[in-house]
Amino acid sequence: MATRAPKPRTGAKGSAAAPLRSLLYVYLHLIGFACSTTVMTWGLFALFFMALGGFSLDGLMHQLHNLSSRYVAAGHERVASFKQIFAVAHILVAGGLIVLRRHRILPMGLSQGSADHG
């Protein structure tokens, strides 16, 4: 004889948890999107220094050494200026990546509507 599978729970508790799960899913997706965009931005900075170094590891290390030695020797005003330039460059590169990846901001299943509401 076959046994019946237990019925899925549907009630006040189950229906209240569905929007919470959806909201948590969207937040998790957005956090993943932000993290992957940040890592891609750092990768583009590394690619930039690699290009400055002639696409070789020795050239990359030379460029990074040059940048770090100038940063350590700089005064307080130049360090603040460098941080501001770096922040603006990071925002611009991240903004460009977000524009290029705008179709990935929302999860795929949520753009067609919910199956619960028709």
GIQUI-V624607 format. One record per helix or strand of 2 or more residues. SS is the DSSP state (helix for helix, strand for strand). FROM is the first residue (numbers start at 1). LEN is the number of residues. If there is no record, write none. Layout:
BEGIN
((SS:FROM:LEN) (SS:FROM:LEN))
END
This chain:
BEGIN
((helix:12:41) (helix:57:17) (helix:76:25) (helix:102:3) (helix:108:3) (helix:115:3))
END
